[in-house]
């Protein structure tokens, strides 16, 4: 069921991102899932005007849904506006309305540095809006059996060695920071408030085949499966989470 070009592919090669951009656009169910994710993210944008920075834009199409977006990738890629990573954002202080990421946070080897850069570049009330893998009993079983990226819930720090921008990751990192180590996160970054943490989508992305496998179901099943998913206990079944952080106003002395 895997795409032949994906077997043994080097995901750090920009050509793989280009292939995945084509796959997302051509697979009806996967495209619908991305549309849903972008709608969720756009609904969480601050009401103020301004620029949104999308980190890790390569394969997606968020800017088509929100044109006031500065797209970026970690390597040269013809469809993005800037080359940067989340630990070094070459923008002035308070330049951004929001930062959006889809399946990116768990690839950042030093998320504490990312949070510092986000706090510097976001204005007051600005938001970080991300959709990320989430740890549940179901997702751990799926990742252990069917996915090449690790989901290491035992990692004691928020850093991991980086051997490549896309090949290095820990899919448990969002859960570690915002669930297991939530108190520590609040102590380290008191100016960032978690305003949304919504686990969701147990099955549909998996059944879509994602960017590596052929779809297992037709796109017409999307609405029915979405209804079934909503009835499940997301703490046990979710594979993803919508996470929204907001930069607080200056604290009074």
N, C-alpha and C positions, 0 to 999 in steps of 0.2 A: 504493500500500500504506500510505501515511501516514494517520493519523486526521485527518479534516477539521478538527477543533477544534485540532489541534496545528500546522497550517500557519500560519506567521507569528505564533504565540503568543508572548507576552512571558513567558518562564519566571520572571521575577522577580515576576509577579503570583501571589498566593496561590491564586487560582482554578485556575491550572494545576497546582499541587501537589495540590489537591483532586481534579482530574480524574485525575491520575496515581495517586493513592491508589485510586480506583475501578478503574482499568485493572489495577493489580497484583493486586487481589483477584479480578477477573473472568477474567483470562487464566490458564488452568490451568498452562501451561508456565512462564510468568513467575513465578507464585505459587510453584510448586515450586522454582524457582531461588532465590527469596528465602528459602524455608524451608531450603534447603540452606546458603545463606550464613549465616543465623542460627544454624543448628546448628553450623557451623564456629566462629563467634564465641563461642557459649556454651561450647563445648568448651575454649576458651582462657581463660575467665574464671579469676581466682585462686580458690583453694579457700576463702579467707577469706570471711566474710559481709560485707555492706555494700551500699551503693548504687552502681549503675552509671549513669553519665550517658551518654545517647545524644545525640549532636550531629547535627542534620539529620534529625529523625524524621518529618517531615511526611507523606510518601507511604507510609511503611512500616508494619510491625506488629511490630517487635522486642519491644515490651513485652508483647505477647500470649504470647510465648515465654519471657520472663524478667520476672516481675512486679516485681522489685526494681529497677526502672529509672525514672530521671527522664528523661522525654522533653523535647526542646527543638527550637526552630526559630528562624530569624533574624527572622521576622516573626510578627505575630499569626496564630494558626492554632488552631481550636477543639479539635483533637485532641491537643495537646501540653501539657505541664505548665509550661514556662517559655519565655521569649523570650531568647535569648542567641546569641552566636557564639563560635567557638573561641578568639578572641583576648582575650575578656573573659568569664571564667566567675565569676559572682557567688556563689561558695561559699567556705567557710572552708578553711584549710589542712588537708591530709590528710583531707578529707571523703569522698573517693571510693575505692571499691574498684577501679573501672575506668572507662574512657571507650571507648565503641563508636561507630564511624562506618561508614557504608556509602555509598560514592561521594560523600564530603564533603571529604576532605583536599585534593584537587586544586582545590577551590573557595576554599580559605583563602588570602587574598592575602599573609599574613605568617605563615608556618608557624613561624618562630623564636619569635614571640610566643606562638603556640599551645603550643609545647613548654614554654616557661617557665610558662604557666598550668597545663598538665598536671602539670608537676613540683610546682608549688605545691599543687594540689588533690588529687593522688594520695597515698595512704599508701605506706609502704615495701612493695615487692612488688606494688604496684598496676600495672595494665596499660592500655596503649592498644591497642585491637584494631580493625583497619580492613580493609575490602575495598575495593580501589581499582583503577582501570585500570592496566595494565602495558604497558611498551614491549617489543614483539617485532617481528620482521620482518613478521609477519602483522597485528598490531594497528596498526602504522603505516600499512600499506596500507589497511586498513579505515577508519581514522580520516580518512585523506587523501581517501578517495573517498565515504564514506557518513555522516560525522558532522559536525555543526556546530561542536562544541567543538574547539579546537586541541590538537594533541599536539606541542609545541615542545621537542624534545630539545636544542636549541642554547641555551636560556635559561641565562644565566650566573649569575643570582642565584636565590634561593628566593622572591623576591617578584615580584608582577605588579600592575599597576594594576587597581583594582576599580571597575567601572562598574555592578555589580549583584551581589547575593549569590549568585545562581545562574547568571547569564549570563556572569560572569567566571570563567575557569578556565584551567588548563593540565593536560591529562590526563597529560602526561609528568612532572609534579611528583613523584609518589611514586617513580618510577624514578630521577629526578635525585637526590633526597635519599638514598634507601636503596641505590642501586646505583652510579650514576656518582660521587656525592659521599659515598660511605659513610664514608671516612676522615675527611672534614671533619665529617660529622654526629657521629662518635664523639668528635672533638676538641671540638666546640662543646657537646655534651650528654653528657658522660661518665657521668652518672647515669641515662641511658636506654640500656638494652641491647636490641638487636634479637635476639629469641629465636626468631622465625619469619619467614621470607620465602619464601612458597610461591606461585609463579606457577601459574595454572590456568585452565581453562574457555576454550578457543579458540573454540568455535562456538555453544554452546547459547544464550547470551544473545542473540547476534546473530540466531539463527534464531527465537527467541521473539518478535522484533520490539521487545523492550524496551518502553518506555513511549510510544514515538512511532509505531511501525509495527504493523501486524497481523502475527500469527504466521505464519511460513513453513512450519511443520511442526506436526503434532498433538502434544499433550502426551504421548501414549503412546510417542513416540520417545525420551523423555528418558533412560531407563535405557540404551538401546542406544548413544545418542550419548555418554553419559558414559563408557561402556566404551571407545569409540573414542578419546575425548579422552585418557584415561589412558595410551594407548600412544604418544602423540606427545611429541616433545621440547618441553617447555614453554618452554624458552629461545627457541625459534623461533616458537611458535604461541600462547602464552598471551595472553589479553586482559585478565585480571584477576590480582590477587595478594592473598593473605591476609598481612597484615603485623602482627606483634605485638611491642610494645615493653614492657619491664618496668622500673619504677623500682627502682634498686638500693638496698640498705641503705646506711647511712652508711659512707663509707670510713674506714678506720682511719688516724690521723695517722702 
